[in-house]
Amino acid sequence: MTDEVGRTADRTAVRTGAELVDEYVDLPVLERETVFEGRIWDVRRDTLEYGPEGARIVREYVAHPGAVAILAIDDDDRVLVIKQYRQPVRARDWEIPAGLLDVAHEPPLEAARRELAEEADLVASDWAVLADYFTTPGGSDEAIRIFLARGLAAAPEAHAREDEEADMELRWVALDDCVDAVLARHVGNPSLTVGVLAASAARARGWATLASADASWPAHPSQRPDAG
């Protein structure tokens, strides 16, 4: 075991005890082309220099506008979840309200307010950042910010819904039951999974880990080197 660990350390310079913080890097992109242009997102091909010797590598990925998700929790620690059909996975999966950052110059918090009203006919008086994550960093630049919404009330007006949203099922589920569903592998939506696990951990710490609703977001699409 010692020899194997040593060999691993030689290859990857393993370190211990350091704080985990993602490092954002702006590498030289020699060429960029759009190999597929879709209605919502595109597929890009980047040719870039990587490593101390400037090796030329090519990577393809989905170029995504980013998104927000909302973990809405009531005074009884119940989470609002939505069952919606998703064609790529051929399933009606359980999710939390979410939506694309597809309105020009719309701040993430305003997008979250809009999505909560549009998908659940709810407004919230208390907003905070719960978690940030990349959905598929090896194949997409999609970044999602999950907000925690509390102080819930009915929206002034109901919203009409169409297509997959027309037959959505809304349900209030205890946070602990949501965590159980994740751990039992009964649900697979990433924002639901990240959101309920983060909320459970945050609640256990007295919600001290929450960030302000307008906290900086380095992964936001507007912060990327190619933004604009």
C-alpha beads as a LAMMPS data file, in Angstrom:
LAMMPS data file: protein, C-alpha beads

228 atoms
227 bonds

1 atom types
1 bond types

-500.0 500.0 xlo xhi
-500.0 500.0 ylo yhi
-500.0 500.0 zlo zhi

Masses

1 110.0

Atoms # bond

1 1 1 0.000 0.000 0.000
2 1 1 2.823 2.405 0.892
3 1 1 4.620 1.820 -2.391
4 1 1 1.397 2.308 -4.345
5 1 1 0.635 5.548 -2.515
6 1 1 4.173 6.711 -3.156
7 1 1 3.892 5.999 -6.861
8 1 1 0.595 7.887 -6.955
9 1 1 2.195 10.825 -5.196
10 1 1 5.023 10.852 -7.734
11 1 1 2.570 11.004 -10.622
12 1 1 0.055 13.517 -9.268
13 1 1 1.796 15.453 -6.473
14 1 1 -0.826 14.470 -3.887
15 1 1 -1.226 17.025 -1.106
16 1 1 -3.107 16.838 2.167
17 1 1 -4.867 19.337 4.380
18 1 1 -5.375 22.061 1.775
19 1 1 -8.638 23.945 1.332
20 1 1 -10.561 22.827 -1.754
21 1 1 -11.152 25.757 -4.135
22 1 1 -11.676 25.485 -7.889
23 1 1 -9.034 27.321 -9.924
24 1 1 -10.267 29.274 -12.940
25 1 1 -7.736 29.327 -15.775
26 1 1 -7.747 31.248 -19.063
27 1 1 -5.719 29.070 -21.440
28 1 1 -4.752 30.248 -24.943
29 1 1 -7.436 29.154 -27.420
30 1 1 -5.847 28.894 -30.845
31 1 1 -9.025 28.098 -32.762
32 1 1 -12.729 27.955 -31.964
33 1 1 -15.552 26.804 -34.179
34 1 1 -19.228 26.017 -33.715
35 1 1 -19.752 22.507 -35.062
36 1 1 -23.476 22.439 -34.240
37 1 1 -25.835 25.343 -33.659
38 1 1 -28.953 24.412 -31.724
39 1 1 -32.099 26.206 -30.649
40 1 1 -30.920 26.555 -27.035
41 1 1 -27.248 25.535 -26.962
42 1 1 -24.411 24.860 -29.378
43 1 1 -21.526 22.421 -29.645
44 1 1 -18.087 24.039 -29.841
45 1 1 -14.683 22.734 -30.839
46 1 1 -11.713 24.459 -29.196
47 1 1 -8.081 23.974 -30.150
48 1 1 -5.853 25.098 -27.288
49 1 1 -2.374 24.964 -25.880
50 1 1 -1.973 22.953 -22.705
51 1 1 0.890 22.086 -20.412
52 1 1 4.435 23.440 -20.034
53 1 1 5.372 22.362 -23.560
54 1 1 2.302 23.969 -25.126
55 1 1 0.801 20.744 -26.442
56 1 1 -1.946 21.338 -29.005
57 1 1 -5.186 19.612 -27.969
58 1 1 -8.753 19.673 -29.314
59 1 1 -11.837 19.519 -27.098
60 1 1 -15.537 19.576 -28.019
61 1 1 -18.240 20.577 -25.557
62 1 1 -21.767 21.913 -25.212
63 1 1 -21.793 25.713 -24.898
64 1 1 -24.526 26.516 -22.385
65 1 1 -26.004 29.823 -21.139
66 1 1 -26.049 28.632 -17.525
67 1 1 -29.037 28.161 -15.261
68 1 1 -30.498 28.710 -11.829
69 1 1 -32.405 26.324 -9.578
70 1 1 -34.488 26.992 -6.492
71 1 1 -34.832 24.855 -3.391
72 1 1 -38.024 26.284 -1.920
73 1 1 -38.583 25.161 1.655
74 1 1 -41.547 26.007 3.875
75 1 1 -41.803 26.537 7.629
76 1 1 -42.263 22.783 8.162
77 1 1 -38.996 21.925 6.363
78 1 1 -40.872 20.639 3.329
79 1 1 -39.310 21.044 -0.111
80 1 1 -41.277 21.844 -3.246
81 1 1 -40.500 19.215 -5.899
82 1 1 -41.767 18.934 -9.452
83 1 1 -42.169 15.849 -11.645
84 1 1 -41.551 16.710 -15.302
85 1 1 -40.953 14.685 -18.463
86 1 1 -37.406 14.892 -19.886
87 1 1 -36.916 13.472 -23.379
88 1 1 -33.113 12.877 -23.232
89 1 1 -33.486 10.432 -20.307
90 1 1 -36.996 9.201 -21.244
91 1 1 -38.267 9.773 -17.738
92 1 1 -40.533 11.946 -15.638
93 1 1 -37.965 12.859 -13.031
94 1 1 -38.391 14.699 -9.763
95 1 1 -36.745 18.123 -9.832
96 1 1 -36.732 21.475 -8.096
97 1 1 -37.807 24.613 -10.005
98 1 1 -35.092 25.711 -12.436
99 1 1 -34.515 27.590 -15.646
100 1 1 -31.988 28.900 -18.124
101 1 1 -30.152 32.189 -17.890
102 1 1 -31.516 33.060 -21.303
103 1 1 -32.722 36.626 -20.673
104 1 1 -30.023 39.134 -21.595
105 1 1 -28.383 40.867 -18.599
106 1 1 -30.863 39.311 -16.130
107 1 1 -29.171 38.833 -12.724
108 1 1 -29.256 35.237 -11.428
109 1 1 -31.454 36.177 -8.467
110 1 1 -34.049 37.783 -10.730
111 1 1 -33.983 34.699 -12.948
112 1 1 -34.608 32.551 -9.870
113 1 1 -37.530 34.738 -8.787
114 1 1 -38.993 34.494 -12.291
115 1 1 -38.613 30.727 -12.490
116 1 1 -40.165 30.128 -9.067
117 1 1 -43.195 32.180 -10.087
118 1 1 -43.468 30.622 -13.551
119 1 1 -43.072 26.997 -12.477
120 1 1 -44.668 26.988 -9.033
121 1 1 -46.772 30.172 -8.763
122 1 1 -44.789 31.127 -5.653
123 1 1 -42.880 34.146 -4.383
124 1 1 -40.335 34.208 -1.546
125 1 1 -39.245 36.941 0.860
126 1 1 -35.974 35.297 1.948
127 1 1 -33.328 34.344 -0.623
128 1 1 -29.793 32.976 -0.203
129 1 1 -27.230 31.069 -2.249
130 1 1 -27.191 27.409 -1.275
131 1 1 -24.743 25.825 -3.755
132 1 1 -22.972 26.294 -7.100
133 1 1 -21.933 23.462 -9.379
134 1 1 -20.993 22.390 -12.912
135 1 1 -23.301 19.765 -14.387
136 1 1 -20.803 18.017 -16.689
137 1 1 -17.425 19.797 -16.643
138 1 1 -15.885 17.263 -19.004
139 1 1 -18.442 17.865 -21.742
140 1 1 -20.334 21.098 -21.081
141 1 1 -19.638 24.544 -19.647
142 1 1 -23.064 24.609 -17.965
143 1 1 -22.953 26.163 -14.496
144 1 1 -25.916 26.172 -12.109
145 1 1 -26.514 28.251 -9.003
146 1 1 -28.987 26.835 -6.485
147 1 1 -30.844 29.366 -4.378
148 1 1 -32.596 28.646 -1.103
149 1 1 -36.004 30.329 -1.030
150 1 1 -37.935 30.766 2.220
151 1 1 -40.805 32.926 3.396
152 1 1 -43.014 31.505 0.672
153 1 1 -46.373 32.834 -0.469
154 1 1 -48.670 32.447 -3.450
155 1 1 -47.770 34.565 -6.479
156 1 1 -50.223 37.347 -7.398
157 1 1 -51.243 35.442 -10.529
158 1 1 -50.997 31.912 -11.888
159 1 1 -48.922 31.194 -14.977
160 1 1 -50.033 29.252 -18.035
161 1 1 -47.837 26.273 -18.902
162 1 1 -47.359 24.303 -22.093
163 1 1 -45.530 21.283 -23.539
164 1 1 -43.763 19.238 -20.828
165 1 1 -44.713 21.785 -18.182
166 1 1 -48.442 21.406 -18.880
167 1 1 -48.718 18.130 -16.941
168 1 1 -46.136 18.762 -14.223
169 1 1 -46.895 17.336 -10.796
170 1 1 -46.034 19.518 -7.792
171 1 1 -45.548 18.027 -4.350
172 1 1 -44.330 19.121 -0.916
173 1 1 -41.914 16.582 0.586
174 1 1 -40.057 16.699 3.903
175 1 1 -36.394 17.583 3.442
176 1 1 -35.300 14.421 5.266
177 1 1 -37.473 12.306 2.943
178 1 1 -35.851 14.003 -0.055
179 1 1 -32.421 13.110 1.317
180 1 1 -33.569 9.506 1.805
181 1 1 -34.741 9.376 -1.818
182 1 1 -31.326 10.581 -3.007
183 1 1 -29.420 8.095 -0.860
184 1 1 -31.717 5.273 -1.993
185 1 1 -30.971 6.232 -5.624
186 1 1 -34.670 6.773 -6.332
187 1 1 -34.057 10.189 -7.905
188 1 1 -31.309 11.313 -10.257
189 1 1 -31.835 14.964 -11.082
190 1 1 -28.580 16.782 -10.234
191 1 1 -30.088 20.032 -8.935
192 1 1 -32.455 18.097 -6.670
193 1 1 -29.590 15.897 -5.476
194 1 1 -27.130 18.727 -4.845
195 1 1 -29.840 20.984 -3.428
196 1 1 -31.338 18.666 -0.832
197 1 1 -27.966 17.313 0.336
198 1 1 -26.579 20.846 0.631
199 1 1 -29.715 22.015 2.453
200 1 1 -29.557 19.117 4.892
201 1 1 -25.901 19.853 5.650
202 1 1 -26.549 23.590 5.904
203 1 1 -29.481 23.069 8.273
204 1 1 -27.289 20.889 10.510
205 1 1 -24.900 23.865 10.736
206 1 1 -27.631 26.333 11.589
207 1 1 -27.739 27.622 7.991
208 1 1 -24.383 29.324 8.636
209 1 1 -23.008 28.214 5.266
210 1 1 -25.522 30.199 3.204
211 1 1 -24.250 33.102 1.105
212 1 1 -26.025 36.335 0.281
213 1 1 -28.369 36.126 -2.687
214 1 1 -26.092 38.403 -4.734
215 1 1 -22.828 36.634 -3.844
216 1 1 -20.142 36.584 -6.536
217 1 1 -20.328 33.673 -8.965
218 1 1 -17.064 33.105 -10.870
219 1 1 -18.658 30.360 -13.003
220 1 1 -21.455 32.624 -14.253
221 1 1 -21.452 32.784 -18.085
222 1 1 -20.768 36.533 -18.013
223 1 1 -17.473 35.893 -16.195
224 1 1 -16.019 33.585 -18.847
225 1 1 -13.164 34.835 -21.023
226 1 1 -15.314 34.482 -24.167
227 1 1 -18.390 36.212 -22.695
228 1 1 -20.139 38.714 -24.852

Bonds

1 1 1 2
2 1 2 3
3 1 3 4
4 1 4 5
5 1 5 6
6 1 6 7
7 1 7 8
8 1 8 9
9 1 9 10
10 1 10 11
11 1 11 12
12 1 12 13
13 1 13 14
14 1 14 15
15 1 15 16
16 1 16 17
17 1 17 18
18 1 18 19
19 1 19 20
20 1 20 21
21 1 21 22
22 1 22 23
23 1 23 24
24 1 24 25
25 1 25 26
26 1 26 27
27 1 27 28
28 1 28 29
29 1 29 30
30 1 30 31
31 1 31 32
32 1 32 33
33 1 33 34
34 1 34 35
35 1 35 36
36 1 36 37
37 1 37 38
38 1 38 39
39 1 39 40
40 1 40 41
41 1 41 42
42 1 42 43
43 1 43 44
44 1 44 45
45 1 45 46
46 1 46 47
47 1 47 48
48 1 48 49
49 1 49 50
50 1 50 51
51 1 51 52
52 1 52 53
53 1 53 54
54 1 54 55
55 1 55 56
56 1 56 57
57 1 57 58
58 1 58 59
59 1 59 60
60 1 60 61
61 1 61 62
62 1 62 63
63 1 63 64
64 1 64 65
65 1 65 66
66 1 66 67
67 1 67 68
68 1 68 69
69 1 69 70
70 1 70 71
71 1 71 72
72 1 72 73
73 1 73 74
74 1 74 75
75 1 75 76
76 1 76 77
77 1 77 78
78 1 78 79
79 1 79 80
80 1 80 81
81 1 81 82
82 1 82 83
83 1 83 84
84 1 84 85
85 1 85 86
86 1 86 87
87 1 87 88
88 1 88 89
89 1 89 90
90 1 90 91
91 1 91 92
92 1 92 93
93 1 93 94
94 1 94 95
95 1 95 96
96 1 96 97
97 1 97 98
98 1 98 99
99 1 99 100
100 1 100 101
101 1 101 102
102 1 102 103
103 1 103 104
104 1 104 105
105 1 105 106
106 1 106 107
107 1 107 108
108 1 108 109
109 1 109 110
110 1 110 111
111 1 111 112
112 1 112 113
113 1 113 114
114 1 114 115
115 1 115 116
116 1 116 117
117 1 117 118
118 1 118 119
119 1 119 120
120 1 120 121
121 1 121 122
122 1 122 123
123 1 123 124
124 1 124 125
125 1 125 126
126 1 126 127
127 1 127 128
128 1 128 129
129 1 129 130
130 1 130 131
131 1 131 132
132 1 132 133
133 1 133 134
134 1 134 135
135 1 135 136
136 1 136 137
137 1 137 138
138 1 138 139
139 1 139 140
140 1 140 141
141 1 141 142
142 1 142 143
143 1 143 144
144 1 144 145
145 1 145 146
146 1 146 147
147 1 147 148
148 1 148 149
149 1 149 150
150 1 150 151
151 1 151 152
152 1 152 153
153 1 153 154
154 1 154 155
155 1 155 156
156 1 156 157
157 1 157 158
158 1 158 159
159 1 159 160
160 1 160 161
161 1 161 162
162 1 162 163
163 1 163 164
164 1 164 165
165 1 165 166
166 1 166 167
167 1 167 168
168 1 168 169
169 1 169 170
170 1 170 171
171 1 171 172
172 1 172 173
173 1 173 174
174 1 174 175
175 1 175 176
176 1 176 177
177 1 177 178
178 1 178 179
179 1 179 180
180 1 180 181
181 1 181 182
182 1 182 183
183 1 183 184
184 1 184 185
185 1 185 186
186 1 186 187
187 1 187 188
188 1 188 189
189 1 189 190
190 1 190 191
191 1 191 192
192 1 192 193
193 1 193 194
194 1 194 195
195 1 195 196
196 1 196 197
197 1 197 198
198 1 198 199
199 1 199 200
200 1 200 201
201 1 201 202
202 1 202 203
203 1 203 204
204 1 204 205
205 1 205 206
206 1 206 207
207 1 207 208
208 1 208 209
209 1 209 210
210 1 210 211
211 1 211 212
212 1 212 213
213 1 213 214
214 1 214 215
215 1 215 216
216 1 216 217
217 1 217 218
218 1 218 219
219 1 219 220
220 1 220 221
221 1 221 222
222 1 222 223
223 1 223 224
224 1 224 225
225 1 225 226
226 1 226 227
227 1 227 228
